[in-house]
């Protein structure tokens, strides 16, 4: 099952992710570039499930008790020399017991479910032209984030344009990031020297975005379910982070990059991350300082399908399903509003419907108030009733029937 997909139309490459790995495909030459398996046999979190931390601690405690047992056997022979070893083993055991007491609390904050066993599942893929090997040469790259909080970065070598159809595309691993809290990675964004997200493919070529700053150092923002973390490139050292789950208990479900243009000045705008949580709230996080800006309730927390189907646009708008056949649109931008730009009112006809003629070009109808509109509608109904022979016949029959029934009732009452 494909869990993530990313296309770069300028490089003619498509990346795909599954529950156990990811790969890169060159659709111009129609061949695979590489395939990477994300399952790690030595990763106990992937093999033992959500209680792997407790199990690993139990295993270490078992080994500690075995060491203590061996030390007791050797204590009979060398009592004086082994006293220090026993104290060291006891201190190690106390430290491990303290760690075991803190582990369930930490797991409770993270609120990991049974899906934690799928640590190799690929959640996001991202193409970027940035610095990975050194700070002077930028190369195309592919980034992949997994369900176990791991980020893989691959350098891609593209042949020259004149040899693009003949020479193969190659890739090699460059960086690997492991988040300590091991929360699923939902989004990866590379920021240029000005702190702005890199433009989409072919946006600069079609004058839809400005060229990125490739002189200053770049940064990569890794968004997980619990926090936002910024790393420097190419050293991949932690710079800053913003915690979400530890503050309000919510978790990130959807994330996107948006550009918020000013409604007063066309030349000014700011970039930010648009985040949807499992509570149905929408947050806007500033870039590159990852500070919380605004917070709005958007979707009901019980609407799981609506939260799962939500997508964001580059202009700060969003769409989500309110039913299997309907979607709702919302906007966080002051420039791109979700409102009608005009209102068309149906004209009221003062004369007969059959005699209505379209107004000539340039003519304007004077708007009528409520009383005039009501009187006009009443006159139209009267005209329609009086000119319809069937309606008149029905009215006449009903009147004759009422008169006959009235006379019969009067005669019966007189006889009685």
C-alpha positions in Angstrom: 0.0 0.0 0.0 1.4 3.4 -1.0 1.4 5.7 2.1 3.2 8.8 0.6 3.8 10.2 -2.8 5.7 13.2 -4.2 6.3 14.4 -7.7 9.0 16.8 -9.0 8.0 17.8 -12.5 11.2 19.8 -13.2 13.5 16.8 -12.4 11.1 14.2 -13.9 11.2 12.2 -10.7 8.5 10.7 -8.5 9.1 9.3 -4.9 6.8 6.8 -3.3 6.6 5.4 0.2 5.0 2.3 1.7 4.6 0.7 5.1 8.1 -0.8 5.0 10.2 1.6 2.8 10.4 4.2 0.1 11.9 4.5 -3.4 12.7 6.9 -6.2 11.5 6.5 -9.8 12.7 8.3 -13.0 9.6 8.5 -15.2 11.6 10.1 -18.1 13.8 7.1 -18.5 11.2 4.7 -17.0 13.5 3.0 -14.4 14.0 2.8 -10.7 16.7 5.0 -9.1 16.9 3.3 -5.7 14.7 1.5 -3.1 15.3 1.8 0.7 13.9 -0.5 3.3 13.0 1.3 6.6 12.5 -1.8 8.7 15.3 -2.2 11.2 15.7 -5.7 12.8 17.5 -4.3 15.8 14.9 -1.8 16.5 12.9 -3.2 19.4 10.3 -0.5 19.1 9.3 -2.0 15.7 9.5 -5.6 16.9 7.9 -5.6 20.4 5.2 -2.9 20.0 4.2 0.0 22.2 5.6 -1.4 25.4 9.1 -1.9 24.0 10.6 0.7 26.4 9.4 -1.2 29.4 10.4 -4.5 27.9 13.9 -3.2 27.2 14.2 -2.0 30.8 13.1 -5.4 32.1 15.7 -7.0 30.0 18.4 -4.7 31.3 17.2 -5.4 34.9 17.4 -9.1 34.3 21.0 -8.7 33.2 21.7 -6.5 36.2 20.4 -9.2 38.6 22.5 -11.8 36.8 25.6 -9.6 37.3 24.6 -9.2 41.0 24.3 -13.0 41.3 27.8 -13.5 39.8 29.2 -10.8 42.1 27.7 -12.7 45.1 29.4 -15.9 44.0 32.7 -14.1 43.6 32.1 -12.3 46.9 32.9 -15.4 48.9 36.3 -15.6 47.3 37.2 -11.9 47.1 35.1 -10.1 49.6 37.3 -7.0 49.9 37.7 -6.5 46.1 34.1 -7.0 45.2 32.5 -4.6 47.7 32.9 -1.7 45.2 31.4 -3.8 42.4 28.3 -4.6 44.5 27.8 -0.9 45.2 28.1 -0.1 41.6 25.6 -2.7 40.6 23.1 -1.5 43.2 23.5 2.1 42.0 23.0 0.9 38.4 19.9 -1.0 39.4 18.4 2.0 41.2 19.0 4.2 38.2 17.3 1.7 35.9 14.3 1.3 38.3 14.0 5.1 38.4 14.0 5.1 34.6 11.4 2.4 34.5 9.1 4.5 36.7 9.4 7.5 34.4 8.9 5.6 31.2 5.1 5.0 31.6 4.6 8.7 32.3 6.5 9.7 29.2 4.5 7.2 27.1 1.3 8.7 28.6 2.3 12.2 27.4 3.1 10.9 23.9 -0.2 8.9 23.8 1.2 6.3 21.5 -1.3 3.7 20.2 -0.9 0.3 18.8 0.3 1.8 15.5 3.7 2.4 17.1 4.8 -1.0 15.9 4.8 0.3 12.3 7.9 2.4 12.8 9.0 1.8 9.2 5.8 3.3 7.6 6.7 6.3 5.5 4.4 9.3 6.2 5.9 12.1 4.1 8.3 12.7 1.2 9.9 16.0 0.1 12.1 17.2 -2.7 14.5 20.1 -2.1 17.6 21.7 -3.6 19.7 22.4 -0.6 23.1 21.9 1.1 23.8 18.4 2.4 27.5 17.6 1.8 28.9 21.1 2.6 27.9 24.7 2.8 29.1 25.8 -0.6 27.6 23.2 -3.0 23.8 22.7 -3.1 22.4 19.5 -4.7 19.0 18.1 -5.3 17.8 15.9 -2.5 15.0 13.6 -1.3 13.7 13.6 2.3 11.6 10.9 3.8 9.9 10.8 7.3 8.7 7.6 8.9 6.2 6.7 11.6 9.0 6.0 14.1 10.4 9.6 14.1 13.2 9.0 11.6 14.2 11.3 8.7 16.3 10.1 5.8 18.0 12.5 3.4 19.4 11.3 0.0 21.5 13.3 -2.4 20.4 13.1 -6.0 22.8 13.5 -9.0 21.0 14.7 -12.1 22.8 14.6 -15.4 23.0 17.7 -17.7 19.9 18.7 -19.6 21.4 17.6 -22.9 22.2 14.1 -21.5 19.1 13.8 -19.3 17.6 11.1 -21.5 20.7 9.0 -21.8 22.7 9.2 -18.5 21.1 7.6 -15.4 20.0 9.4 -12.3 21.9 8.3 -9.1 21.3 8.8 -5.4 23.2 8.2 -2.3 22.4 8.5 1.5 23.5 11.7 3.0 21.9 12.4 6.4 19.7 10.6 9.0 17.8 12.2 11.9 16.2 10.3 14.7 13.8 12.2 16.9 14.1 11.4 20.6 10.3 11.2 21.2 9.9 8.9 18.2 6.6 10.6 17.1 5.5 10.1 13.5 7.0 12.7 11.1 4.2 14.4 9.1 6.0 17.2 7.3 9.4 18.4 6.1 10.2 21.9 4.9 13.6 23.4 3.9 14.0 27.1 4.4 16.4 29.3 2.3 18.8 31.9 3.6 15.9 34.4 4.2 14.0 31.9 6.2 11.4 31.4 3.5 10.3 27.9 2.2 11.7 26.8 -1.0 9.4 27.4 -4.0 7.6 24.6 -5.8 8.9 23.1 -9.0 8.7 25.5 -12.1 7.4 28.3 -10.0 10.5 30.4 -10.5 10.7 29.6 -14.2 7.1 30.9 -14.7 7.6 34.0 -12.5 5.2 32.7 -9.8 7.7 32.9 -7.0 11.0 34.6 -6.3 14.3 32.7 -6.5 15.5 31.2 -3.2 18.5 32.6 -1.4 21.3 30.1 -1.9 24.0 32.2 -0.3 23.2 32.0 3.4 22.8 28.8 5.4 19.6 26.7 5.0 17.4 25.1 7.7 15.1 22.2 7.7 11.8 22.2 9.7 10.7 18.7 10.8 7.0 18.5 11.9 6.0 15.5 14.0 2.7 14.8 15.7 4.0 16.4 18.9 6.4 19.2 18.1 8.1 21.4 15.5 11.9 21.2 15.4 14.4 23.3 13.3 17.8 21.8 12.3 20.7 23.7 10.6 22.1 22.5 7.3 24.4 20.8 6.4 25.5 19.9 10.0 22.0 18.9 11.0 22.2 20.3 14.5 19.2 21.2 16.6 18.5 25.0 16.7 15.0 25.5 18.1 11.7 23.7 18.7 8.1 24.3 19.6 6.2 21.7 21.7 2.5 21.2 21.1 1.4 17.9 22.8 3.3 18.8 26.0 1.4 22.1 26.2 -2.2 21.5 25.4 -2.3 17.7 24.8 -3.3 17.9 21.1 -1.5 16.2 18.3 -0.8 17.3 14.7 -2.9 15.6 12.0 -2.3 17.8 8.9 0.4 20.3 8.1 1.0 22.6 5.1 3.1 25.6 4.0 1.2 28.8 3.2 2.0 32.3 2.1 -0.1 35.0 3.7 -0.2 38.1 1.6 -1.2 41.5 3.0 -4.6 42.9 2.2 -3.3 46.4 2.1 0.1 46.0 0.3 0.5 43.6 -2.5 4.3 43.4 -2.1 4.3 42.2 1.5 3.6 38.8 2.8 4.7 36.2 5.4 5.2 32.5 5.2 4.0 30.1 7.9 2.9 26.6 8.7 -0.8 25.8 8.8 -1.5 23.0 11.2 -4.7 21.0 11.9 -4.8 19.1 15.2 -6.8 16.1 16.3 -9.1 18.5 18.2 -10.2 20.1 15.0 -8.3 23.4 15.7 -6.2 25.2 13.1 -2.9 26.8 14.2 -0.6 29.1 12.2 3.1 28.8 13.1 5.5 31.5 12.0 8.7 30.7 10.0 11.6 30.6 10.6 11.2 31.2 14.3 8.4 28.6 14.8 6.2 30.7 17.1 2.5 30.2 17.5 0.6 33.0 15.8 -3.2 32.4 15.8 -5.5 29.6 16.8 -9.0 29.0 15.4 -11.6 26.2 16.0 -12.4 24.8 12.5 -13.7 21.2 12.5 -15.6 19.3 15.2 -13.3 16.9 17.1 -15.9 14.1 16.5 -15.6 14.6 12.8 -12.7 12.1 12.2 -13.3 11.8 8.4 -13.3 15.6 8.0 -10.0 16.0 9.9 -8.4 13.1 7.9 -9.5 14.6 4.6 -8.4 18.2 5.2 -5.9 19.7 2.7 -4.3 23.1 2.6 -3.4 25.4 -0.3 -0.4 27.6 -0.7 -2.6 30.7 -0.2 -3.8 29.8 3.3 -7.0 28.1 2.3 -8.3 24.7 3.2 -10.8 22.1 2.1 -12.4 19.2 4.0 -15.2 16.8 3.5 -18.5 17.4 5.4 -20.2 14.4 3.7 -19.1 11.7 1.1 -20.3 14.1 -1.7 -19.8 17.6 -0.2 -16.8 19.6 0.9 -16.3 22.8 2.8 -13.8 25.6 2.1 -12.2 27.9 4.6 -9.5 30.6 4.5 -7.0 31.9 7.0 -5.7 34.7 4.7 -7.0 38.3 4.7 -6.2 38.6 1.0 -7.9 35.4 -0.3 -11.3 35.5 1.5 -14.1 33.0 1.1 -17.0 35.3 0.4 -19.0 36.3 -2.7 -17.7 39.3 -4.6 -21.2 40.3 -5.9 -24.9 39.8 -5.2 -27.4 39.3 -8.0 -31.0 40.0 -7.1 -33.9 38.8 -9.4 -35.8 41.7 -10.9 -39.5 42.2 -10.1 -42.0 42.4 -13.0 -44.5 45.2 -12.8 -46.5 44.1 -15.9 -47.9 40.8 -17.2 -45.5 38.0 -17.5 -46.3 37.5 -21.2 -45.6 41.2 -21.9 -42.2 41.3 -20.2 -39.5 42.4 -22.5 -35.7 42.4 -21.7 -34.3 45.8 -20.9 -32.0 47.5 -23.4 -28.3 47.7 -22.8 -27.3 50.4 -20.5 -30.7 50.6 -18.7 -30.8 50.3 -15.0 -33.7 49.2 -12.9 -34.5 51.3 -9.8 -34.5 49.1 -6.7 -37.9 48.8 -4.9 -38.5 48.8 -1.2 -40.4 46.0 0.6 -43.9 47.5 0.3 -43.6 48.2 -3.4 -42.2 44.8 -4.0 -45.1 43.1 -2.1 -47.8 45.2 -4.0 -46.1 44.4 -7.3 -46.2 40.6 -6.5 -49.8 40.8 -5.5 -50.8 42.5 -8.7 -49.0 39.9 -10.7 -50.9 37.1 -8.9 -54.2 38.9 -9.4 -53.6 39.3 -13.1 -52.6 35.6 -13.5 -55.7 34.5 -11.7 -58.1 36.7 -13.6 -56.7 35.8 -17.0 -56.7 32.1 -16.5 -60.1 30.5 -17.6 -59.6 27.3 -15.7 -58.9 29.1 -12.5 -62.1 31.2 -13.0 -64.2 28.1 -13.7 -62.9 26.4 -10.6 -63.7 29.4 -8.5 -67.2 29.6 -10.0 -67.9 25.9 -9.3 -66.8 26.3 -5.7 -69.0 29.3 -5.2 -72.1 27.6 -6.7 -71.4 24.5 -4.6 -71.2 26.6 -1.4 -74.4 28.4 -2.3 -76.3 25.2 -2.9 -75.2 23.6 0.3 -76.2 26.8 2.2 -79.7 26.7 0.8 -80.1 23.0 1.6 -79.0 23.6 5.2 -81.4 26.5 5.5 -84.4 24.4 4.3 -83.6 21.6 6.7 -83.5 23.9 9.6 -86.8 25.5 8.6 -88.6 22.1 8.4 -87.2 21.1 11.7 
